[in-house]
Amino acid sequence: MLTYWRTGRAFVAEKMRRMLGALMALNDPPDLDEMVRNFQKKLKAWSGIRDGGNGQRPPAGGGAGMFGFGGSIGWLIALVVAVWLASGFYIVNANQRGIVLRFGKFVEETQPGARWHLPYPIETVDVINVSEVRSLEIGYRGTAQTKVPQESLMLTDDANIVDVQFAVQYVLKDPRDYLFNNRFADPDAKDSVLQAAETAIREIVGKSTMNFVLNEGRAQVAADAQKLMQKILDRYKTGISISKVTMQNAQPPDQVQAAFADVVKAAQDRDRQKNEGEAYANDVIPRARGAAARLTQEAEGYRQRVIERAEGDASRFRQIVVEYNKAPGVTRERLYLEAIQDIMSNTSKVLVDQKGNGGSLLYLPLDKLFQMTAPAPAAPVAPVPADTSKPADSAVSDTTSATPAISRSRDEFRSRDREDR
């Protein structure tokens, strides 16, 4: 019986060694059902040979019962061992990493593919997804109306309270750090990310003013919070990488929303009136400056004109004095004629009182004389048909007769004026 037991044990050990070698050589996971069926067939075939295949019956007494019972227990143990060893097979996908632990201690990090480890409780494996983008909502849950005041209410640098809601997206960059440096009860490390996010965003908001957080500084606050969160998580070696921080909403608390709306409206009115004033100033000031520059230039031109005229008059007077000293009578007469010419050139009618003719007045049609003596226009004039009723010689005689009359009138006027003087 002992011989049969040793032979059976050696046979089972050899079969298990070959089976394990074949399983370890495979890259794909084995079919456990097929393996169990093959093992059962081999078990039945071996049992039949040992029990009755040689035509001999087992000895009488209890030996046969003991042999049958012992063989069944052995094969059952072998089956359990085979199943236990097969439980060590696992598969790691392309977006995953496997962390093998031996009695809770890190052994290795496995890459994608079919893998095997010593079964439980010797070794365990944790398969972690390193490419999945996880998200966390802070200050709200689901929608902006579902607020969480203990997370969203924050104090600014100018002693105001703001309601800030933002979302955080992150991935796991180091499976080993993520597994050993985070709470086991927090599978997605949301607690660590939440605490780091609250710490970072409260620090950033606490160093900023209320208007900066609510208006132009939203993008800047989110970017600074992302950098600070990543710094905190790296300091604690959590194995988490922050992908993006998005500020969903930033507003004053609901209790002061109406007052804040009034303040915003007043600020908008102030800016509008300020812009209107600047537009009016931009329209009036350049126009006034242009008018002032024009008046200055006109005054400068007038001053220069008056100075030059005065200098010209003074120079002309000095020249006249020199000529007057040379010939006083001639100079006096020339000055008189120039003065009379200036006067007569500005009037169209002149009445002359002729003494010794019975008080009759002589009318000088200076306007007609000026028109007759004026130069002909440059533009061509259409020819006027000649008057056939009067001969050409008479027309010429009229023109020539008018010219001596004008000359005689002027000579008489001048001689008479000289006599009066």
C-alpha positions as CSV (number, residue, x, y, z in Angstrom):
1,M,0.0,0.0,0.0
2,L,2.8,2.4,0.8
3,T,4.4,1.5,-2.5
4,Y,1.1,2.3,-4.3
5,W,0.9,5.7,-2.4
6,R,4.4,6.7,-3.2
7,T,4.0,5.7,-6.9
8,G,0.8,7.7,-7.1
9,R,2.2,10.7,-5.5
10,A,5.2,10.7,-7.8
11,F,3.0,10.3,-10.8
12,V,0.7,13.3,-9.7
13,A,3.8,15.4,-9.0
14,E,5.2,14.7,-12.4
15,K,1.9,15.4,-14.1
16,M,1.5,18.7,-12.2
17,R,5.0,19.8,-13.1
18,R,4.4,19.2,-16.8
19,M,1.1,20.9,-16.6
20,L,2.5,24.0,-14.8
21,G,5.3,24.2,-17.3
22,A,2.9,24.1,-20.2
23,L,0.7,26.8,-18.6
24,M,3.7,29.1,-17.9
25,A,4.8,28.8,-21.5
26,L,1.4,30.0,-22.8
27,N,0.9,33.8,-23.5
28,D,-2.9,33.5,-23.5
29,P,-4.9,32.6,-20.4
30,P,-5.8,28.8,-20.3
31,D,-9.2,27.4,-20.5
32,L,-9.8,26.1,-16.9
33,D,-12.8,24.0,-17.9
34,E,-10.8,22.1,-20.5
35,M,-7.9,21.7,-18.1
36,V,-10.1,20.2,-15.4
37,R,-11.7,17.8,-17.9
38,N,-8.3,16.6,-19.2
39,F,-7.2,16.1,-15.6
40,Q,-10.2,14.0,-14.8
41,K,-9.7,11.8,-17.8
42,K,-6.2,11.1,-16.9
43,L,-7.2,10.5,-13.3
44,K,-9.8,7.9,-14.3
45,A,-7.4,6.2,-16.7
46,W,-4.7,5.9,-14.1
47,S,-7.1,4.6,-11.5
48,G,-8.5,2.0,-13.8
49,I,-5.0,0.6,-14.5
50,R,-4.1,0.4,-10.9
51,D,-7.4,-1.0,-9.7
52,G,-8.4,-3.7,-12.2
53,G,-6.6,-3.3,-15.5
54,N,-4.2,-6.3,-14.9
55,G,-7.1,-8.7,-14.2
56,Q,-6.2,-9.0,-10.4
57,R,-8.6,-8.3,-7.7
58,P,-7.6,-6.3,-4.7
59,P,-6.9,-8.3,-1.6
60,A,-9.8,-9.1,0.7
61,G,-10.2,-7.2,3.9
62,G,-9.9,-3.5,4.4
63,G,-7.0,-3.0,2.1
64,A,-9.1,-2.2,-0.9
65,G,-11.3,0.3,0.9
66,M,-8.3,2.0,2.4
67,F,-6.6,2.2,-1.0
68,G,-9.7,3.6,-2.7
69,F,-10.3,6.2,0.0
70,G,-6.7,7.3,0.0
71,G,-6.5,7.6,-3.7
72,S,-9.6,9.7,-3.9
73,I,-8.3,12.1,-1.2
74,G,-5.0,12.5,-3.1
75,W,-6.7,13.3,-6.4
76,L,-8.9,15.7,-4.7
77,I,-6.0,17.5,-3.2
78,A,-4.2,17.6,-6.5
79,L,-7.3,19.1,-8.1
80,V,-7.5,21.8,-5.5
81,V,-3.8,22.6,-5.9
82,A,-4.3,22.8,-9.7
83,V,-7.2,25.2,-9.3
84,W,-5.3,27.2,-6.7
85,L,-2.3,27.6,-9.0
86,A,-4.5,28.5,-11.9
87,S,-6.1,31.3,-9.9
88,G,-2.8,33.2,-10.2
89,F,-3.4,34.0,-13.9
90,Y,-4.5,37.6,-14.6
91,I,-4.7,40.0,-17.6
92,V,-3.5,43.6,-17.7
93,N,-5.1,45.7,-20.4
94,A,-3.3,48.4,-22.4
95,N,-4.6,51.3,-20.2
96,Q,-3.8,49.5,-17.0
97,R,-0.8,48.6,-14.8
98,G,-0.6,45.7,-12.3
99,I,0.9,46.0,-8.9
100,V,2.0,42.6,-7.4
101,L,2.1,42.4,-3.6
102,R,3.7,39.5,-1.7
103,F,2.3,39.3,1.8
104,G,1.4,43.1,1.4
105,K,4.9,44.1,0.2
106,F,5.5,45.6,-3.3
107,V,7.2,43.1,-5.6
108,E,6.8,44.5,-9.1
109,E,4.8,46.6,-11.5
110,T,3.6,44.5,-14.5
111,Q,2.9,45.9,-18.0
112,P,-0.1,45.0,-20.3
113,G,-0.5,41.4,-21.2
114,A,-1.3,37.9,-19.7
115,R,0.5,37.6,-16.4
116,W,0.8,35.1,-13.5
117,H,1.6,35.5,-9.8
118,L,1.7,33.2,-6.9
119,P,-1.9,32.6,-5.8
120,Y,-3.5,34.1,-2.8
121,P,-2.6,34.4,0.1
122,I,1.1,34.5,-1.0
123,E,0.7,37.2,-3.6
124,T,-2.0,39.5,-4.7
125,V,-2.3,41.9,-7.6
126,D,-4.1,45.2,-8.0
127,V,-4.9,46.3,-11.5
128,I,-5.1,50.1,-11.8
129,N,-6.3,52.2,-14.7
130,V,-3.8,54.9,-15.4
131,S,-5.4,56.6,-18.4
132,E,-9.0,57.1,-17.2
133,V,-9.8,60.8,-16.6
134,R,-11.5,61.1,-13.2
135,S,-13.5,64.2,-12.2
136,L,-14.4,65.8,-8.9
137,E,-17.0,68.5,-8.2
138,I,-16.2,71.0,-5.4
139,G,-18.8,73.4,-4.1
140,Y,-21.7,71.7,-5.9
141,R,-23.0,68.2,-6.9
142,G,-24.4,67.5,-10.3
143,T,-25.7,71.0,-11.1
144,A,-24.9,74.5,-10.0
145,Q,-28.2,74.8,-8.1
146,T,-27.2,71.9,-5.8
147,K,-24.7,73.8,-3.7
148,V,-22.4,72.6,-0.9
149,P,-21.9,75.8,1.2
150,Q,-19.2,74.3,3.4
151,E,-17.1,73.8,0.2
152,S,-18.0,76.8,-1.9
153,L,-18.1,79.8,0.5
154,M,-14.6,81.4,0.7
155,L,-13.2,84.7,2.2
156,T,-11.3,87.1,-0.1
157,D,-8.5,89.5,0.7
158,D,-10.8,92.5,1.0
159,A,-12.9,90.7,3.7
160,N,-15.8,89.7,1.4
161,I,-17.4,86.3,1.0
162,V,-17.7,84.7,-2.5
163,D,-19.5,81.5,-3.6
164,V,-17.0,79.6,-5.8
165,Q,-17.8,76.3,-7.6
166,F,-15.3,74.5,-9.7
167,A,-14.5,71.1,-11.1
168,V,-11.2,69.1,-11.1
169,Q,-10.1,66.5,-13.6
170,Y,-7.2,64.2,-12.8
171,V,-5.4,61.0,-13.8
172,L,-3.2,58.4,-12.0
173,K,0.4,58.9,-13.1
174,D,2.1,56.6,-10.6
175,P,0.2,53.4,-9.6
176,R,2.6,52.5,-6.8
177,D,2.4,55.9,-5.1
178,Y,-1.3,56.0,-5.6
179,L,-1.7,52.5,-4.0
180,F,0.5,53.0,-1.0
181,N,0.1,56.8,-0.2
182,N,-3.7,57.1,-0.3
183,R,-6.4,55.7,1.9
184,F,-7.5,52.2,1.1
185,A,-11.1,53.1,1.6
186,D,-10.9,55.7,-1.1
187,P,-10.5,53.8,-4.4
188,D,-10.4,56.9,-6.7
189,A,-8.4,59.1,-4.2
190,K,-11.2,61.6,-4.2
191,D,-10.6,62.5,-0.6
192,S,-7.0,63.5,-1.3
193,V,-7.9,65.5,-4.4
194,L,-10.8,67.2,-2.5
195,Q,-8.6,68.3,0.4
196,A,-5.8,69.5,-1.9
197,A,-8.3,71.4,-4.1
198,E,-9.9,73.1,-1.2
199,T,-6.6,74.1,0.3
200,A,-5.3,75.5,-3.0
201,I,-8.4,77.4,-4.1
202,R,-8.9,78.9,-0.6
203,E,-5.4,80.1,-0.6
204,I,-5.7,81.7,-4.1
205,V,-9.0,83.3,-3.3
206,G,-7.8,84.5,0.1
207,K,-5.0,86.5,-1.7
208,S,-7.3,88.1,-4.3
209,T,-10.0,90.7,-4.2
210,M,-13.7,90.1,-4.7
211,N,-13.9,91.9,-8.0
212,F,-10.9,90.0,-9.3
213,V,-12.4,86.6,-8.5
214,L,-15.8,87.4,-9.8
215,N,-14.8,89.2,-13.0
216,E,-11.5,89.4,-14.8
217,G,-9.5,86.9,-12.7
218,R,-11.5,83.7,-13.1
219,A,-9.0,82.1,-15.6
220,Q,-6.0,83.3,-13.5
221,V,-7.5,81.8,-10.3
222,A,-8.1,78.5,-11.9
223,A,-4.6,78.3,-13.4
224,D,-3.0,79.2,-10.1
225,A,-5.1,76.7,-8.2
226,Q,-4.1,73.9,-10.6
227,K,-0.4,74.6,-10.1
228,L,-0.8,74.8,-6.3
229,M,-2.8,71.5,-6.2
230,Q,-0.2,69.7,-8.2
231,K,2.5,70.9,-5.9
232,I,0.6,69.7,-2.9
233,L,-0.2,66.3,-4.3
234,D,3.5,65.8,-5.4
235,R,4.7,66.8,-2.0
236,Y,2.7,63.9,-0.5
237,K,3.5,61.5,-3.3
238,T,0.0,60.6,-4.1
239,G,0.7,59.6,-7.7
240,I,-2.1,61.9,-9.0
241,S,-1.7,64.3,-11.9
242,I,-4.2,67.2,-12.2
243,S,-5.3,67.6,-15.8
244,K,-7.6,70.7,-15.6
245,V,-9.3,72.9,-13.1
246,T,-12.4,74.7,-14.4
247,M,-14.3,77.4,-12.4
248,Q,-17.9,76.7,-13.0
249,N,-19.5,79.6,-11.2
250,A,-18.4,82.5,-9.0
251,Q,-20.9,84.9,-7.4
252,P,-21.7,86.5,-4.1
253,P,-23.7,84.6,-1.5
254,D,-27.5,84.4,-2.0
255,Q,-28.1,86.5,1.0
256,V,-26.5,89.6,-0.5
257,Q,-27.2,88.9,-4.1
258,A,-29.6,91.9,-4.5
259,A,-27.3,94.4,-2.8
260,F,-24.4,93.1,-5.0
261,A,-26.6,93.6,-8.1
262,D,-27.2,97.2,-7.1
263,V,-23.5,97.7,-6.6
264,V,-22.7,96.3,-10.0
265,K,-25.3,98.4,-11.7
266,A,-24.0,101.5,-10.0
267,A,-20.5,100.7,-11.1
268,Q,-21.7,100.2,-14.7
269,D,-23.5,103.6,-14.6
270,R,-20.3,105.2,-13.3
271,D,-18.3,103.7,-16.1
272,R,-20.9,104.7,-18.7
273,Q,-20.9,108.3,-17.5
274,K,-17.2,108.3,-17.3
275,N,-17.0,107.1,-20.9
276,E,-19.5,109.7,-22.0
277,G,-17.5,112.4,-20.3
278,E,-14.3,111.2,-21.9
279,A,-16.0,111.1,-25.3
280,Y,-17.2,114.7,-24.8
281,A,-13.8,115.9,-23.7
282,N,-12.2,114.2,-26.7
283,D,-14.6,116.0,-29.0
284,V,-14.4,119.5,-27.3
285,I,-10.7,119.7,-26.3
286,P,-9.2,119.1,-29.8
287,R,-11.7,121.6,-31.3
288,A,-10.8,124.2,-28.7
289,R,-7.1,123.6,-29.2
290,G,-7.6,124.0,-33.0
291,A,-9.5,127.2,-32.5
292,A,-6.8,128.5,-30.2
293,A,-4.1,127.6,-32.6
294,R,-6.0,129.3,-35.4
295,L,-6.5,132.5,-33.4
296,T,-2.8,132.5,-32.4
297,Q,-1.7,132.1,-36.0
298,E,-4.1,134.9,-37.1
299,A,-2.9,137.2,-34.4
300,E,0.7,136.4,-35.3
301,G,-0.1,137.1,-39.0
302,Y,-1.9,140.4,-38.1
303,R,1.0,141.5,-35.9
304,Q,3.5,140.7,-38.6
305,R,1.4,142.5,-41.2
306,V,1.0,145.6,-39.1
307,I,4.7,145.7,-38.3
308,E,5.7,145.3,-41.9
309,R,3.2,147.9,-43.0
310,A,4.4,150.4,-40.4
311,E,8.0,149.7,-41.4
312,G,7.0,150.2,-45.0
313,D,5.2,153.5,-44.3
314,A,8.1,154.7,-42.2
315,S,10.6,153.9,-45.0
316,R,8.3,155.5,-47.6
317,F,8.0,158.6,-45.5
318,R,11.7,158.9,-45.0
319,Q,12.1,158.6,-48.8
320,I,9.4,161.3,-49.3
321,V,11.2,163.6,-46.9
322,V,14.4,163.2,-48.8
323,E,12.6,164.0,-52.1
324,Y,10.6,166.9,-50.5
325,N,13.8,168.5,-49.3
326,K,15.1,168.4,-52.9
327,A,12.0,169.8,-54.5
328,P,9.2,170.9,-52.1
329,G,6.7,172.1,-54.8
330,V,6.9,169.2,-57.0
331,T,6.7,166.7,-54.1
332,R,3.7,168.6,-52.7
333,E,1.9,168.5,-56.0
334,R,2.6,164.8,-56.5
335,L,1.3,164.0,-53.0
336,Y,-1.8,166.0,-53.7
337,L,-2.4,164.2,-56.9
338,E,-1.9,160.8,-55.4
339,A,-4.3,161.7,-52.5
340,I,-7.0,162.9,-55.0
341,Q,-6.5,159.8,-57.1
342,D,-7.1,157.6,-54.1
343,I,-10.2,159.5,-53.2
344,M,-11.7,159.6,-56.7
345,S,-11.0,155.9,-57.2
346,N,-13.4,155.1,-54.4
347,T,-16.4,157.1,-55.7
348,S,-18.6,156.9,-58.8
349,K,-20.1,160.4,-58.9
350,V,-18.4,163.8,-58.5
351,L,-20.1,167.2,-58.6
352,V,-17.8,170.1,-59.4
353,D,-18.8,173.8,-58.7
354,Q,-17.5,175.9,-61.6
355,K,-17.0,179.5,-60.5
356,G,-17.9,182.3,-63.0
357,N,-20.4,180.3,-64.9
358,G,-23.6,181.4,-63.1
359,G,-23.4,178.6,-60.5
360,S,-23.9,175.7,-62.9
361,L,-22.7,172.3,-61.8
362,L,-20.5,170.1,-63.9
363,Y,-21.4,166.4,-63.6
364,L,-18.5,164.0,-64.1
365,P,-19.8,160.5,-64.9
366,L,-16.8,158.8,-63.4
367,D,-18.5,155.4,-63.4
368,K,-19.0,155.6,-67.1
369,L,-15.5,156.9,-67.7
370,F,-14.1,154.0,-65.6
371,Q,-16.1,151.5,-67.7
372,M,-14.8,153.0,-70.9
373,T,-11.2,153.2,-69.8
374,A,-11.3,149.7,-68.2
375,P,-9.2,147.0,-70.1
376,A,-11.1,144.6,-72.3
377,P,-12.0,141.2,-70.7
378,A,-9.7,138.3,-71.5
379,A,-12.6,136.0,-72.5
380,P,-13.6,136.3,-76.2
381,V,-16.7,138.3,-76.9
382,A,-19.1,137.5,-79.6
383,P,-18.9,140.0,-82.5
384,V,-21.7,142.7,-82.5
385,P,-23.2,143.4,-85.9
386,A,-22.4,146.9,-87.1
387,D,-25.1,149.5,-87.2
388,T,-25.8,150.0,-90.9
389,S,-27.9,153.1,-90.3
390,K,-24.8,155.1,-89.2
391,P,-21.6,155.2,-91.2
392,A,-18.3,153.9,-89.7
393,D,-16.7,157.3,-89.9
394,S,-19.2,158.8,-87.5
395,A,-18.8,156.1,-84.9
396,V,-15.1,156.6,-84.9
397,S,-15.5,160.3,-84.6
398,D,-17.8,159.9,-81.6
399,T,-15.2,157.9,-79.8
400,T,-12.4,160.2,-80.6
401,S,-14.5,163.2,-79.7
402,A,-15.4,161.8,-76.3
403,T,-11.8,161.2,-75.3
404,P,-10.7,164.9,-75.7
405,A,-13.7,166.0,-73.8
406,I,-12.7,163.8,-70.9
407,S,-9.1,165.1,-71.0
408,R,-10.3,168.7,-71.1
409,S,-12.5,168.2,-68.1
410,R,-9.7,166.7,-66.1
411,D,-7.3,169.5,-67.1
412,E,-9.8,172.2,-66.2
413,F,-10.5,170.5,-62.9
414,R,-6.8,170.4,-62.1
415,S,-6.1,174.0,-63.2
416,R,-9.0,175.3,-61.3
417,D,-7.9,173.5,-58.2
418,R,-4.5,174.9,-58.5
419,E,-5.8,178.4,-58.8
420,D,-7.8,178.0,-55.7
421,R,-4.7,177.0,-53.8
